[in-house]
Amino acid sequence: MVHAARQSFVDGWQQAMWAGVAVMAALFLFVLARGPKNRPAPRENRPAGAM
């Protein structure tokens, strides 16, 4: 009985970990596709003494 309980716990834990891996992979692909781009900031035309 104890062995069956441990095995069901481990099986559930493994499924939860694989679900987490799938979610993290999807988020990684989303960030690659839609995340911030390394572009230089646009220059502003301000007078020399303005803040």
mmCIF file of the N, C-alpha and C atoms, coordinates in Angstrom:
data_MODEL
# 
_entry.id   MODEL 
# 
loop_
_atom_site.group_PDB 
_atom_site.id 
_atom_site.type_symbol 
_atom_site.label_atom_id 
_atom_site.label_alt_id 
_atom_site.label_comp_id 
_atom_site.label_asym_id 
_atom_site.label_entity_id 
_atom_site.label_seq_id 
_atom_site.pdbx_PDB_ins_code 
_atom_site.Cartn_x 
_atom_site.Cartn_y 
_atom_site.Cartn_z 
_atom_site.occupancy 
_atom_site.B_iso_or_equiv 
_atom_site.pdbx_formal_charge 
_atom_site.auth_seq_id 
_atom_site.auth_comp_id 
_atom_site.auth_asym_id 
_atom_site.auth_atom_id 
_atom_site.pdbx_PDB_model_num 
ATOM 1   N N  . MET A 1 1  ? 0.827  -1.191 0.000   1.00 0.00 ? 1  MET A N  1 
ATOM 2   C CA . MET A 1 1  ? 0.000  0.000  0.000   1.00 0.00 ? 1  MET A CA 1 
ATOM 3   C C  . MET A 1 1  ? 0.877  1.263  0.000   1.00 0.00 ? 1  MET A C  1 
ATOM 4   N N  . VAL A 1 2  ? 1.917  1.269  0.819   1.00 0.00 ? 2  VAL A N  1 
ATOM 5   C CA . VAL A 1 2  ? 2.803  2.428  0.877   1.00 0.00 ? 2  VAL A CA 1 
ATOM 6   C C  . VAL A 1 2  ? 3.512  2.620  -0.462  1.00 0.00 ? 2  VAL A C  1 
ATOM 7   N N  . HIS A 1 3  ? 3.913  1.529  -1.076  1.00 0.00 ? 3  HIS A N  1 
ATOM 8   C CA . HIS A 1 3  ? 4.586  1.610  -2.378  1.00 0.00 ? 3  HIS A CA 1 
ATOM 9   C C  . HIS A 1 3  ? 3.662  2.230  -3.430  1.00 0.00 ? 3  HIS A C  1 
ATOM 10  N N  . ALA A 1 4  ? 2.392  1.834  -3.429  1.00 0.00 ? 4  ALA A N  1 
ATOM 11  C CA . ALA A 1 4  ? 1.423  2.384  -4.387  1.00 0.00 ? 4  ALA A CA 1 
ATOM 12  C C  . ALA A 1 4  ? 1.224  3.880  -4.152  1.00 0.00 ? 4  ALA A C  1 
ATOM 13  N N  . ALA A 1 5  ? 1.181  4.297  -2.894  1.00 0.00 ? 5  ALA A N  1 
ATOM 14  C CA . ALA A 1 5  ? 1.008  5.717  -2.580  1.00 0.00 ? 5  ALA A CA 1 
ATOM 15  C C  . ALA A 1 5  ? 2.222  6.514  -3.038  1.00 0.00 ? 5  ALA A C  1 
ATOM 16  N N  . ARG A 1 6  ? 3.410  5.998  -2.769  1.00 0.00 ? 6  ARG A N  1 
ATOM 17  C CA . ARG A 1 6  ? 4.622  6.699  -3.215  1.00 0.00 ? 6  ARG A CA 1 
ATOM 18  C C  . ARG A 1 6  ? 4.684  6.782  -4.727  1.00 0.00 ? 6  ARG A C  1 
ATOM 19  N N  . GLN A 1 7  ? 4.341  5.689  -5.393  1.00 0.00 ? 7  GLN A N  1 
ATOM 20  C CA . GLN A 1 7  ? 4.407  5.669  -6.857  1.00 0.00 ? 7  GLN A CA 1 
ATOM 21  C C  . GLN A 1 7  ? 3.414  6.655  -7.465  1.00 0.00 ? 7  GLN A C  1 
ATOM 22  N N  . SER A 1 8  ? 2.209  6.747  -6.907  1.00 0.00 ? 8  SER A N  1 
ATOM 23  C CA . SER A 1 8  ? 1.229  7.697  -7.435  1.00 0.00 ? 8  SER A CA 1 
ATOM 24  C C  . SER A 1 8  ? 1.680  9.136  -7.184  1.00 0.00 ? 8  SER A C  1 
ATOM 25  N N  . PHE A 1 9  ? 2.333  9.378  -6.047  1.00 0.00 ? 9  PHE A N  1 
ATOM 26  C CA . PHE A 1 9  ? 2.862  10.715 -5.777  1.00 0.00 ? 9  PHE A CA 1 
ATOM 27  C C  . PHE A 1 9  ? 3.940  11.074 -6.802  1.00 0.00 ? 9  PHE A C  1 
ATOM 28  N N  . VAL A 1 10 ? 4.852  10.153 -7.060  1.00 0.00 ? 10 VAL A N  1 
ATOM 29  C CA . VAL A 1 10 ? 5.940  10.407 -8.009  1.00 0.00 ? 10 VAL A CA 1 
ATOM 30  C C  . VAL A 1 10 ? 5.386  10.593 -9.415  1.00 0.00 ? 10 VAL A C  1 
ATOM 31  N N  . ASP A 1 11 ? 4.405  9.787  -9.792  1.00 0.00 ? 11 ASP A N  1 
ATOM 32  C CA . ASP A 1 11 ? 3.807  9.935  -11.126 1.00 0.00 ? 11 ASP A CA 1 
ATOM 33  C C  . ASP A 1 11 ? 3.144  11.304 -11.282 1.00 0.00 ? 11 ASP A C  1 
ATOM 34  N N  . GLY A 1 12 ? 2.418  11.728 -10.274 1.00 0.00 ? 12 GLY A N  1 
ATOM 35  C CA . GLY A 1 12 ? 1.781  13.053 -10.332 1.00 0.00 ? 12 GLY A CA 1 
ATOM 36  C C  . GLY A 1 12 ? 2.802  14.168 -10.368 1.00 0.00 ? 12 GLY A C  1 
ATOM 37  N N  . TRP A 1 13 ? 3.865  14.013 -9.588  1.00 0.00 ? 13 TRP A N  1 
ATOM 38  C CA . TRP A 1 13 ? 4.924  15.021 -9.573  1.00 0.00 ? 13 TRP A CA 1 
ATOM 39  C C  . TRP A 1 13 ? 5.587  15.122 -10.946 1.00 0.00 ? 13 TRP A C  1 
ATOM 40  N N  . GLN A 1 14 ? 5.854  13.988 -11.571 1.00 0.00 ? 14 GLN A N  1 
ATOM 41  C CA . GLN A 1 14 ? 6.482  13.995 -12.895 1.00 0.00 ? 14 GLN A CA 1 
ATOM 42  C C  . GLN A 1 14 ? 5.579  14.663 -13.927 1.00 0.00 ? 14 GLN A C  1 
ATOM 43  N N  . GLN A 1 15 ? 4.286  14.392 -13.881 1.00 0.00 ? 15 GLN A N  1 
ATOM 44  C CA . GLN A 1 15 ? 3.362  15.030 -14.809 1.00 0.00 ? 15 GLN A CA 1 
ATOM 45  C C  . GLN A 1 15 ? 3.321  16.540 -14.598 1.00 0.00 ? 15 GLN A C  1 
ATOM 46  N N  . ALA A 1 16 ? 3.346  16.967 -13.346 1.00 0.00 ? 16 ALA A N  1 
ATOM 47  C CA . ALA A 1 16 ? 3.349  18.398 -13.052 1.00 0.00 ? 16 ALA A CA 1 
ATOM 48  C C  . ALA A 1 16 ? 4.632  19.059 -13.561 1.00 0.00 ? 16 ALA A C  1 
ATOM 49  N N  . MET A 1 17 ? 5.755  18.389 -13.417 1.00 0.00 ? 17 MET A N  1 
ATOM 50  C CA . MET A 1 17 ? 7.018  18.948 -13.902 1.00 0.00 ? 17 MET A CA 1 
ATOM 51  C C  . MET A 1 17 ? 7.018  19.071 -15.415 1.00 0.00 ? 17 MET A C  1 
ATOM 52  N N  . TRP A 1 18 ? 6.502  18.059 -16.122 1.00 0.00 ? 18 TRP A N  1 
ATOM 53  C CA . TRP A 1 18 ? 6.449  18.137 -17.584 1.00 0.00 ? 18 TRP A CA 1 
ATOM 54  C C  . TRP A 1 18 ? 5.482  19.226 -18.043 1.00 0.00 ? 18 TRP A C  1 
ATOM 55  N N  . ALA A 1 19 ? 4.385  19.420 -17.314 1.00 0.00 ? 19 ALA A N  1 
ATOM 56  C CA . ALA A 1 19 ? 3.469  20.517 -17.642 1.00 0.00 ? 19 ALA A CA 1 
ATOM 57  C C  . ALA A 1 19 ? 4.176  21.859 -17.454 1.00 0.00 ? 19 ALA A C  1 
ATOM 58  N N  . GLY A 1 20 ? 4.973  21.979 -16.400 1.00 0.00 ? 20 GLY A N  1 
ATOM 59  C CA . GLY A 1 20 ? 5.746  23.203 -16.183 1.00 0.00 ? 20 GLY A CA 1 
ATOM 60  C C  . GLY A 1 20 ? 6.764  23.433 -17.278 1.00 0.00 ? 20 GLY A C  1 
ATOM 61  N N  . VAL A 1 21 ? 7.396  22.381 -17.739 1.00 0.00 ? 21 VAL A N  1 
ATOM 62  C CA . VAL A 1 21 ? 8.358  22.499 -18.842 1.00 0.00 ? 21 VAL A CA 1 
ATOM 63  C C  . VAL A 1 21 ? 7.649  22.994 -20.100 1.00 0.00 ? 21 VAL A C  1 
ATOM 64  N N  . ALA A 1 22 ? 6.470  22.463 -20.371 1.00 0.00 ? 22 ALA A N  1 
ATOM 65  C CA . ALA A 1 22 ? 5.718  22.880 -21.561 1.00 0.00 ? 22 ALA A CA 1 
ATOM 66  C C  . ALA A 1 22 ? 5.336  24.359 -21.476 1.00 0.00 ? 22 ALA A C  1 
ATOM 67  N N  . VAL A 1 23 ? 4.889  24.794 -20.307 1.00 0.00 ? 23 VAL A N  1 
ATOM 68  C CA . VAL A 1 23 ? 4.512  26.204 -20.134 1.00 0.00 ? 23 VAL A CA 1 
ATOM 69  C C  . VAL A 1 23 ? 5.731  27.112 -20.293 1.00 0.00 ? 23 VAL A C  1 
ATOM 70  N N  . MET A 1 24 ? 6.846  26.730 -19.689 1.00 0.00 ? 24 MET A N  1 
ATOM 71  C CA . MET A 1 24 ? 8.056  27.553 -19.790 1.00 0.00 ? 24 MET A CA 1 
ATOM 72  C C  . MET A 1 24 ? 8.570  27.607 -21.231 1.00 0.00 ? 24 MET A C  1 
ATOM 73  N N  . ALA A 1 25 ? 8.476  26.509 -21.960 1.00 0.00 ? 25 ALA A N  1 
ATOM 74  C CA . ALA A 1 25 ? 8.899  26.508 -23.366 1.00 0.00 ? 25 ALA A CA 1 
ATOM 75  C C  . ALA A 1 25 ? 8.010  27.430 -24.190 1.00 0.00 ? 25 ALA A C  1 
ATOM 76  N N  . ALA A 1 26 ? 6.709  27.394 -23.939 1.00 0.00 ? 26 ALA A N  1 
ATOM 77  C CA . ALA A 1 26 ? 5.793  28.280 -24.669 1.00 0.00 ? 26 ALA A CA 1 
ATOM 78  C C  . ALA A 1 26 ? 6.096  29.742 -24.347 1.00 0.00 ? 26 ALA A C  1 
ATOM 79  N N  . LEU A 1 27 ? 6.350  30.050 -23.086 1.00 0.00 ? 27 LEU A N  1 
ATOM 80  C CA . LEU A 1 27 ? 6.679  31.432 -22.718 1.00 0.00 ? 27 LEU A CA 1 
ATOM 81  C C  . LEU A 1 27 ? 8.010  31.870 -23.318 1.00 0.00 ? 27 LEU A C  1 
ATOM 82  N N  . PHE A 1 28 ? 8.974  30.968 -23.372 1.00 0.00 ? 28 PHE A N  1 
ATOM 83  C CA . PHE A 1 28 ? 10.266 31.283 -23.979 1.00 0.00 ? 28 PHE A CA 1 
ATOM 84  C C  . PHE A 1 28 ? 10.091 31.630 -25.457 1.00 0.00 ? 28 PHE A C  1 
ATOM 85  N N  . LEU A 1 29 ? 9.296  30.835 -26.167 1.00 0.00 ? 29 LEU A N  1 
ATOM 86  C CA . LEU A 1 29 ? 9.051  31.109 -27.584 1.00 0.00 ? 29 LEU A CA 1 
ATOM 87  C C  . LEU A 1 29 ? 8.296  32.423 -27.764 1.00 0.00 ? 29 LEU A C  1 
ATOM 88  N N  . PHE A 1 30 ? 7.369  32.721 -26.864 1.00 0.00 ? 30 PHE A N  1 
ATOM 89  C CA . PHE A 1 30 ? 6.642  33.984 -26.928 1.00 0.00 ? 30 PHE A CA 1 
ATOM 90  C C  . PHE A 1 30 ? 7.588  35.168 -26.758 1.00 0.00 ? 30 PHE A C  1 
ATOM 91  N N  . VAL A 1 31 ? 8.482  35.071 -25.791 1.00 0.00 ? 31 VAL A N  1 
ATOM 92  C CA . VAL A 1 31 ? 9.431  36.171 -25.548 1.00 0.00 ? 31 VAL A CA 1 
ATOM 93  C C  . VAL A 1 31 ? 10.378 36.312 -26.738 1.00 0.00 ? 31 VAL A C  1 
ATOM 94  N N  . LEU A 1 32 ? 10.805 35.215 -27.321 1.00 0.00 ? 32 LEU A N  1 
ATOM 95  C CA . LEU A 1 32 ? 11.660 35.305 -28.503 1.00 0.00 ? 32 LEU A CA 1 
ATOM 96  C C  . LEU A 1 32 ? 10.950 36.004 -29.657 1.00 0.00 ? 32 LEU A C  1 
ATOM 97  N N  . ALA A 1 33 ? 9.669  35.709 -29.833 1.00 0.00 ? 33 ALA A N  1 
ATOM 98  C CA . ALA A 1 33 ? 8.922  36.272 -30.948 1.00 0.00 ? 33 ALA A CA 1 
ATOM 99  C C  . ALA A 1 33 ? 8.471  37.707 -30.688 1.00 0.00 ? 33 ALA A C  1 
ATOM 100 N N  . ARG A 1 34 ? 8.027  38.013 -29.478 1.00 0.00 ? 34 ARG A N  1 
ATOM 101 C CA . ARG A 1 34 ? 7.388  39.294 -29.211 1.00 0.00 ? 34 ARG A CA 1 
ATOM 102 C C  . ARG A 1 34 ? 8.097  40.139 -28.175 1.00 0.00 ? 34 ARG A C  1 
ATOM 103 N N  . GLY A 1 35 ? 9.220  39.674 -27.676 1.00 0.00 ? 35 GLY A N  1 
ATOM 104 C CA . GLY A 1 35 ? 9.911  40.365 -26.599 1.00 0.00 ? 35 GLY A CA 1 
ATOM 105 C C  . GLY A 1 35 ? 10.593 41.642 -27.051 1.00 0.00 ? 35 GLY A C  1 
ATOM 106 N N  . PRO A 1 36 ? 11.282 42.276 -26.138 1.00 0.00 ? 36 PRO A N  1 
ATOM 107 C CA . PRO A 1 36 ? 11.949 43.533 -26.458 1.00 0.00 ? 36 PRO A CA 1 
ATOM 108 C C  . PRO A 1 36 ? 13.049 43.339 -27.507 1.00 0.00 ? 36 PRO A C  1 
ATOM 109 N N  . LYS A 1 37 ? 13.196 44.314 -28.328 1.00 0.00 ? 37 LYS A N  1 
ATOM 110 C CA . LYS A 1 37 ? 14.233 44.305 -29.366 1.00 0.00 ? 37 LYS A CA 1 
ATOM 111 C C  . LYS A 1 37 ? 15.367 45.222 -28.929 1.00 0.00 ? 37 LYS A C  1 
ATOM 112 N N  . ASN A 1 38 ? 16.571 44.885 -29.295 1.00 0.00 ? 38 ASN A N  1 
ATOM 113 C CA . ASN A 1 38 ? 17.734 45.716 -28.969 1.00 0.00 ? 38 ASN A CA 1 
ATOM 114 C C  . ASN A 1 38 ? 17.908 46.758 -30.074 1.00 0.00 ? 38 ASN A C  1 
ATOM 115 N N  . ARG A 1 39 ? 17.151 47.811 -29.948 1.00 0.00 ? 39 ARG A N  1 
ATOM 116 C CA . ARG A 1 39 ? 17.236 48.915 -30.903 1.00 0.00 ? 39 ARG A CA 1 
ATOM 117 C C  . ARG A 1 39 ? 17.703 50.160 -30.166 1.00 0.00 ? 39 ARG A C  1 
ATOM 118 N N  . PRO A 1 40 ? 18.477 50.988 -30.832 1.00 0.00 ? 40 PRO A N  1 
ATOM 119 C CA . PRO A 1 40 ? 18.878 52.234 -30.167 1.00 0.00 ? 40 PRO A CA 1 
ATOM 120 C C  . PRO A 1 40 ? 17.665 53.137 -29.942 1.00 0.00 ? 40 PRO A C  1 
ATOM 121 N N  . ALA A 1 41 ? 17.693 53.850 -28.842 1.00 0.00 ? 41 ALA A N  1 
ATOM 122 C CA . ALA A 1 41 ? 16.598 54.766 -28.529 1.00 0.00 ? 41 ALA A CA 1 
ATOM 123 C C  . ALA A 1 41 ? 16.587 55.908 -29.534 1.00 0.00 ? 41 ALA A C  1 
ATOM 124 N N  . PRO A 1 42 ? 15.400 56.361 -29.915 1.00 0.00 ? 42 PRO A N  1 
ATOM 125 C CA . PRO A 1 42 ? 15.340 57.476 -30.874 1.00 0.00 ? 42 PRO A CA 1 
ATOM 126 C C  . PRO A 1 42 ? 15.893 58.760 -30.255 1.00 0.00 ? 42 PRO A C  1 
ATOM 127 N N  . ARG A 1 43 ? 16.592 59.530 -31.045 1.00 0.00 ? 43 ARG A N  1 
ATOM 128 C CA . ARG A 1 43 ? 17.154 60.799 -30.572 1.00 0.00 ? 43 ARG A CA 1 
ATOM 129 C C  . ARG A 1 43 ? 16.054 61.851 -30.548 1.00 0.00 ? 43 ARG A C  1 
ATOM 130 N N  . GLU A 1 44 ? 16.097 62.643 -29.514 1.00 0.00 ? 44 GLU A N  1 
ATOM 131 C CA . GLU A 1 44 ? 15.141 63.738 -29.409 1.00 0.00 ? 44 GLU A CA 1 
ATOM 132 C C  . GLU A 1 44 ? 15.832 65.033 -29.780 1.00 0.00 ? 44 GLU A C  1 
ATOM 133 N N  . ASN A 1 45 ? 15.125 65.893 -30.441 1.00 0.00 ? 45 ASN A N  1 
ATOM 134 C CA . ASN A 1 45 ? 15.675 67.200 -30.823 1.00 0.00 ? 45 ASN A CA 1 
ATOM 135 C C  . ASN A 1 45 ? 15.334 68.214 -29.728 1.00 0.00 ? 45 ASN A C  1 
ATOM 136 N N  . ARG A 1 46 ? 16.178 68.286 -28.730 1.00 0.00 ? 46 ARG A N  1 
ATOM 137 C CA . ARG A 1 46 ? 15.985 69.245 -27.651 1.00 0.00 ? 46 ARG A CA 1 
ATOM 138 C C  . ARG A 1 46 ? 17.048 70.333 -27.761 1.00 0.00 ? 46 ARG A C  1 
ATOM 139 N N  . PRO A 1 47 ? 16.690 71.527 -27.302 1.00 0.00 ? 47 PRO A N  1 
ATOM 140 C CA . PRO A 1 47 ? 17.702 72.595 -27.248 1.00 0.00 ? 47 PRO A CA 1 
ATOM 141 C C  . PRO A 1 47 ? 18.820 72.217 -26.276 1.00 0.00 ? 47 PRO A C  1 
ATOM 142 N N  . ALA A 1 48 ? 19.962 72.809 -26.416 1.00 0.00 ? 48 ALA A N  1 
ATOM 143 C CA . ALA A 1 48 ? 21.163 72.434 -25.652 1.00 0.00 ? 48 ALA A CA 1 
ATOM 144 C C  . ALA A 1 48 ? 20.969 72.571 -24.139 1.00 0.00 ? 48 ALA A C  1 
ATOM 145 N N  . GLY A 1 49 ? 20.247 73.530 -23.622 1.00 0.00 ? 49 GLY A N  1 
ATOM 146 C CA . GLY A 1 49 ? 20.138 73.724 -22.176 1.00 0.00 ? 49 GLY A CA 1 
ATOM 147 C C  . GLY A 1 49 ? 18.855 73.171 -21.584 1.00 0.00 ? 49 GLY A C  1 
ATOM 148 N N  . ALA A 1 50 ? 17.994 72.565 -22.363 1.00 0.00 ? 50 ALA A N  1 
ATOM 149 C CA . ALA A 1 50 ? 16.692 72.106 -21.852 1.00 0.00 ? 50 ALA A CA 1 
ATOM 150 C C  . ALA A 1 50 ? 16.837 70.773 -21.125 1.00 0.00 ? 50 ALA A C  1 
ATOM 151 N N  . MET A 1 51 ? 15.953 70.564 -20.141 1.00 0.00 ? 51 MET A N  1 
ATOM 152 C CA . MET A 1 51 ? 15.948 69.304 -19.398 1.00 0.00 ? 51 MET A CA 1 
ATOM 153 C C  . MET A 1 51 ? 14.865 68.403 -19.869 1.00 0.00 ? 51 MET A C  1 
# 
